[in-house]
Structure formats: C-alpha cells, structure tokens
C-alpha cells in the first residue's frame, strides 16, 4: 500500500468500479422510461387517447350529386294520334268496293273497303269509316277544281307504295286519318285542314323527295295535333320533310302549324328560299332528332313567324332554335 499526503489510496486494479457505473446507467434508463410511459405504449397495443380533450374534426362538405338526366319527355308520345286512334274504328264491318267517282253534292260514303282511287266531283261530300287502297301513281283521293268541302274522317289511306300523294289538292278537311305507304302525304292548297291524324311510313322511290305534307301555294291552311313520323325507321331514311313550303309560282297565306309531333326530313320543316309568305305561323310543335340537316330551313324567311319558346325538342322540352 502507498500513501499520498498520508491518505491511503488503493490501486485501480485492486478496487474495480465498472459494475457501479453500469448500474447507474440502467437505473437512469429505467427512470426515464417510467416517466415517459404515458407517451410510449407497449409494443402491440394502441396508444391511449383521451377523446374528451381532442378538438372536433372539421366537417368536409360532400360534393353535390350529379343531376340525373330527365329521360322522360315532357309530353308523352301518346298525346298525339297513333294507329289505334286513327283510321277505321275497331269493330267496323267494311263492304268491298272498287274505286269511286263521287258526283252527288252532299253524298256520304261510309263503311267501305275501297280498292282503287277516289275522285270527288261534287261539293260537301263526306267519306267516313272507310279504307282506301289506291295503286295509281297519281292520287288516292282527288278533289277536282271548283268543288268544295270534302271531309275525310276516320279513314285509312294507303298508296300501295306507289301513289304520288294521299290527297290533292284544295278544299278538304282530314280528321283522324291513318295515312301511310304513299310517296307524299296530302298536298294542300287553299281551305285545307288536317287534324288529329297519323302520317307515317312514306314510300321511297327512285328520285323521290318525300314530304308528309306539302304546299306550293294556298291560303287558310291548318295543321293541328297530328303525329308526323316522316323518318322511316325500317329504311333508316329521314325522307325530305314533315312539311315542305313554297315554290316560285305561288304564295302561302294564313297557314298555322300548331301542336304537332314531327320527326324526320332533311329539314323537318322545309322552307323554300323562293317562298312568298304572309302570316305563316309555327307554334307549340315538338320535334324529334331523326333529321338529316336540321329542324327548320330558313325560319326567318319574310312572312314566316317561328315561335322559339314553344317549338321545342320532344325529348327535353327545350327550344330547337335557342
């Protein structure tokens, strides 16, 4: 043993201190771990959370739901005539007849199955509850010049795929007619009315320009509440026009087309650039989309009034010309 200033000192090798230091470090780590126990959760257990002291989450608004397209037309197609509401009434017994030339004023023809064409050479003739099947290249029904007030009511007119026009040419009223398989429907001159009728399935022939309705001149013409299916779905052919107006040779005066369904045509309403018109009005019509070029050619032609707010798409009710 040696001394320093008379204080005994052991050699380093004779009094080891390493275990003491290790113990101090271990104890210190244990104390720190105990102090932090509430912050570090044991392995495999979720951390403890006091929900009462947490701030409420900020609500995130949901995006607005996408608008569902309105797939239901505002006016159903059943509003307009069809095969079940036009033509010969169900249950009517028909008698066979050949083609007719009617020469007696005020004559009434009813309940006939007419195989042939009809020529009217008298005024105030009435044809009702009958079917007319004409295979002439001319007209299924023709009113000769100078005779007035033919009425065709609850009739079916078919042109066997070859007839030039269903009815011609002036001074007639068509009501609840089913007209089909003709190249053109009625050709309208002065004093003509077509109401509550169904025009459909025009017949395409080489070089034809098929119109469901047509006028090249006349006055006092009414086209109201008809279903005009110019588009031929079987042929996938829009044809020429639901209504074709005008030529360079005649003036159209006081024509009203209102409350009709119209589908098809190169233009559904064809207006000639040479049309001379006075008070030609289009209101409250619904249009389909099976045309080739558009709904109306030249709606601003002088003398033509196109009511934009009421001439609308069948499927949406929105104006076809904004």
matplotlib code that plots the C-alpha trace (Angstrom):
import matplotlib.pyplot as plt

x = [0.0, 1.2, 0.1, -0.2, -0.1, -0.8, -4.2, -4.3, -5.0, -5.8, -4.6, -7.2, -6.8, -7.5, -10.9, -13.0, -15.8, -17.3, -20.3, -21.3, -21.4, -23.5, -25.9, -26.2, -26.9, -29.5, -31.3, -31.3, -32.8, -35.5, -36.4, -36.7, -38.8, -41.2, -41.5, -42.4, -44.7, -47.8, -46.3, -45.0, -47.4, -46.1, -45.4, -48.6, -51.1, -52.7, -51.7, -54.1, -56.2, -58.4, -61.2, -62.6, -59.5, -59.3, -60.7, -63.7, -62.8, -63.8, -66.7, -65.9, -69.0, -69.8, -69.8, -73.3, -74.8, -74.7, -78.0, -80.0, -80.9, -84.6, -85.2, -89.0, -90.3, -92.3, -95.2, -95.6, -95.9, -99.3, -100.6, -100.6, -102.6, -101.5, -102.7, -105.0, -106.8, -107.0, -108.3, -111.3, -112.6, -112.1, -115.1, -116.3, -117.6, -116.5, -118.1, -115.8, -115.9, -113.9, -112.6, -115.2, -116.1, -118.5, -120.7, -123.6, -123.4, -123.7, -123.1, -122.0, -119.8, -119.3, -118.2, -116.4, -113.2, -112.3, -109.8, -109.0, -108.8, -111.5, -112.3, -114.6, -116.5, -119.1, -119.2, -119.9, -119.0, -118.2, -116.2, -116.1, -115.1, -113.6, -110.3, -108.9, -106.2, -105.0, -102.3, -102.4, -99.3, -101.5, -103.6, -105.5, -108.2, -108.5, -110.9, -111.5, -111.2, -114.3, -115.7, -115.5, -115.7, -114.7, -114.5, -112.4, -113.0, -111.9, -110.3, -107.2, -105.4, -102.7, -101.0, -99.5, -96.1, -96.5, -99.2, -97.8, -99.9, -102.6, -105.0, -105.0, -105.4, -107.8, -110.9, -110.8, -110.7, -108.9, -109.7, -108.5, -106.9, -104.2, -102.1, -99.1, -97.3, -97.6, -94.8, -96.2, -98.9, -101.7, -100.9, -102.5, -104.0, -106.5, -109.0, -107.4, -107.4, -105.5, -106.2, -105.8, -104.2, -101.2, -98.9, -96.1, -94.1, -93.7, -92.6, -89.2, -89.0, -86.0, -85.6, -88.5, -88.4, -90.9, -92.9, -95.5, -97.2, -96.6, -98.0, -96.7, -99.4, -102.7, -104.5, -106.3, -104.4, -104.5, -102.2, -103.1, -102.4, -101.0, -98.3, -96.0, -93.4, -91.5, -88.5, -88.8, -87.2, -87.3, -85.4, -83.5, -84.4, -85.4, -87.1, -87.4, -89.7, -92.6, -93.9, -92.5, -93.4, -93.2, -92.3, -91.6, -95.1, -97.4, -97.9, -98.8, -101.1, -102.6, -101.0, -100.9, -99.0, -99.5, -99.4, -97.9, -95.2, -92.8, -89.8, -87.5, -86.8, -83.6, -85.1, -88.2, -89.7, -88.5, -89.0, -88.0, -85.8, -88.4, -91.3, -93.7, -95.4, -97.9, -98.8, -97.2, -97.0, -95.4, -96.3, -96.3, -94.8, -92.5, -89.6, -87.7, -84.0, -84.1, -83.5, -80.5, -79.6, -81.8, -85.3, -86.1, -84.7, -85.0, -87.1, -86.6, -87.9, -90.1, -93.7, -92.8, -93.3, -91.4, -92.3, -89.0, -90.2, -92.9, -91.3, -89.2, -87.4, -89.7, -87.3, -86.3, -88.8, -86.1, -86.3, -85.0, -83.8, -82.4]
y = [0.0, 3.5, 6.9, 10.4, 13.0, 10.3, 9.4, 5.8, 5.2, 1.8, 0.9, 1.0, -2.6, -3.5, -1.7, -2.1, 0.5, -0.8, -2.6, 0.5, 2.6, 0.1, 0.0, 3.8, 3.8, 1.1, 2.9, 6.1, 4.5, 2.8, 6.2, 7.8, 5.0, 5.3, 9.0, 8.6, 5.6, 7.6, 8.6, 5.3, 2.4, -1.1, -3.0, -4.4, -2.1, 1.1, 4.4, 5.7, 8.7, 10.9, 11.8, 14.5, 16.6, 16.2, 19.0, 18.1, 17.3, 19.9, 18.7, 18.4, 19.1, 16.3, 17.3, 17.8, 14.8, 14.8, 15.8, 12.9, 13.4, 13.8, 10.8, 11.2, 13.5, 16.4, 15.4, 11.7, 10.4, 9.0, 12.6, 12.5, 10.2, 6.7, 3.7, 2.8, 6.2, 6.9, 5.2, 2.9, 2.4, -1.1, -3.4, -1.6, -4.1, -2.9, -3.7, -4.1, -1.5, -0.6, 2.9, 5.7, 8.9, 10.9, 13.3, 14.0, 17.0, 16.2, 12.5, 10.4, 7.3, 5.1, 1.6, 0.8, -1.1, 0.8, -0.9, 1.8, 5.6, 8.2, 11.2, 13.9, 15.9, 17.4, 19.7, 18.8, 15.1, 13.1, 9.9, 8.2, 4.9, 3.6, 2.2, 3.4, 1.4, 3.0, 1.6, 4.5, 6.7, 9.8, 10.5, 8.2, 10.9, 13.9, 16.9, 18.4, 22.1, 24.0, 21.7, 22.3, 21.0, 17.3, 15.7, 12.6, 11.3, 8.1, 6.8, 4.8, 5.8, 3.7, 4.2, 0.7, 2.2, 3.9, 6.7, 10.2, 11.8, 10.8, 13.7, 16.6, 19.5, 22.0, 22.5, 19.4, 18.5, 15.4, 14.2, 11.2, 9.7, 7.0, 7.8, 5.6, 3.9, 6.9, 8.9, 12.2, 12.8, 15.4, 18.2, 21.3, 24.2, 26.7, 25.9, 22.7, 21.3, 18.3, 17.5, 14.6, 12.4, 10.0, 10.2, 7.7, 5.1, 7.1, 5.0, 5.8, 5.5, 6.4, 10.1, 11.0, 13.8, 12.5, 15.0, 14.1, 17.4, 19.9, 23.1, 25.2, 27.8, 28.5, 30.3, 29.3, 26.1, 24.5, 21.6, 20.8, 18.0, 15.4, 12.8, 13.2, 10.4, 11.3, 9.3, 5.7, 3.6, 0.4, 2.1, 4.4, 7.1, 10.7, 11.4, 15.1, 17.0, 16.8, 19.9, 21.4, 25.0, 27.1, 27.4, 30.4, 30.1, 30.5, 32.4, 30.8, 32.9, 32.3, 28.9, 27.7, 24.6, 24.0, 21.3, 18.6, 16.0, 16.0, 13.7, 13.3, 15.1, 16.6, 19.6, 18.7, 22.0, 22.8, 26.4, 27.2, 30.3, 31.4, 31.1, 34.1, 34.0, 36.1, 35.1, 31.6, 30.6, 27.7, 27.3, 24.6, 21.9, 19.1, 17.8, 14.5, 14.3, 11.9, 14.6, 14.9, 18.6, 20.4, 21.2, 24.2, 25.7, 29.5, 30.2, 33.9, 33.9, 37.0, 36.3, 33.3, 33.5, 30.8, 31.0, 30.0, 29.4, 26.8, 24.9, 22.5, 19.2, 16.3, 14.7, 17.8, 20.5, 23.0, 25.3, 23.8, 27.2, 29.0]
z = [0.0, -0.7, 0.6, -0.7, 1.9, 4.4, 2.9, 1.9, -1.8, -3.4, -6.7, -9.7, -10.2, -6.7, -6.5, -9.7, -10.4, -13.7, -12.2, -10.3, -13.5, -15.3, -12.5, -12.6, -16.3, -16.1, -13.3, -15.1, -18.2, -16.1, -14.6, -18.0, -19.3, -16.3, -16.8, -20.5, -20.1, -20.8, -24.2, -25.5, -25.5, -25.0, -28.3, -29.8, -28.0, -29.4, -27.9, -25.2, -26.4, -24.3, -26.8, -24.4, -24.9, -28.7, -31.0, -33.1, -36.7, -39.3, -41.4, -45.1, -47.3, -49.8, -53.5, -54.9, -56.5, -60.3, -61.8, -63.2, -66.8, -67.5, -69.7, -69.7, -72.5, -71.1, -73.4, -73.9, -77.5, -76.6, -76.5, -80.3, -82.6, -83.4, -85.4, -82.6, -82.5, -86.2, -89.3, -89.3, -85.8, -84.4, -84.9, -88.1, -90.7, -94.2, -97.5, -100.5, -103.3, -106.3, -107.0, -106.9, -108.7, -106.5, -108.4, -106.0, -103.7, -100.1, -100.7, -97.6, -98.1, -95.1, -94.1, -97.4, -98.2, -101.4, -103.5, -106.0, -106.0, -105.3, -107.4, -105.9, -108.4, -106.1, -103.1, -99.5, -99.9, -96.8, -96.6, -93.2, -91.5, -94.7, -96.0, -99.4, -101.0, -104.2, -106.5, -109.0, -109.5, -109.1, -106.0, -103.6, -103.2, -105.5, -105.3, -108.7, -109.2, -108.4, -105.7, -102.0, -98.5, -98.8, -95.4, -94.8, -91.3, -89.6, -92.7, -93.6, -96.8, -98.3, -101.6, -102.0, -102.1, -105.5, -105.1, -105.7, -103.0, -100.5, -101.1, -103.5, -103.8, -102.2, -100.1, -97.9, -94.2, -92.9, -89.4, -87.6, -90.7, -90.8, -93.9, -95.0, -97.9, -100.1, -101.7, -100.4, -97.9, -98.5, -100.9, -99.5, -101.5, -100.2, -97.5, -96.2, -92.7, -91.3, -87.6, -85.2, -87.9, -88.1, -91.1, -91.3, -93.4, -96.6, -99.6, -101.2, -104.9, -107.2, -107.3, -105.0, -102.4, -100.0, -97.9, -95.3, -96.0, -98.8, -100.2, -103.1, -102.6, -101.0, -98.2, -95.0, -94.1, -90.7, -89.5, -85.9, -83.4, -85.8, -85.4, -88.4, -88.5, -91.7, -90.6, -91.9, -89.2, -91.3, -94.1, -91.7, -94.1, -92.9, -96.3, -97.3, -94.9, -92.4, -94.1, -97.3, -98.1, -101.2, -104.8, -107.1, -108.5, -105.5, -102.3, -99.0, -96.8, -93.4, -92.6, -89.0, -87.9, -84.2, -81.5, -83.8, -83.3, -86.2, -86.7, -89.8, -93.0, -94.5, -92.7, -90.7, -91.9, -95.3, -96.4, -99.9, -100.5, -103.1, -100.7, -100.8, -97.4, -95.4, -91.9, -91.9, -88.2, -86.3, -82.6, -79.9, -82.0, -80.7, -82.8, -82.9, -83.8, -86.8, -89.4, -91.8, -91.5, -89.1, -87.8, -89.9, -93.0, -93.1, -90.1, -90.6, -94.2, -94.7, -93.8, -91.5, -87.7, -85.7, -82.0, -80.5, -77.0, -77.9, -80.9, -78.8, -78.7, -77.9, -75.5, -73.4, -74.0, -74.8, -77.8, -81.0, -82.1, -78.9]

ax = plt.figure().add_subplot(projection="3d")
ax.plot(x, y, z, "-o")
ax.set_aspect("equal")
plt.show()
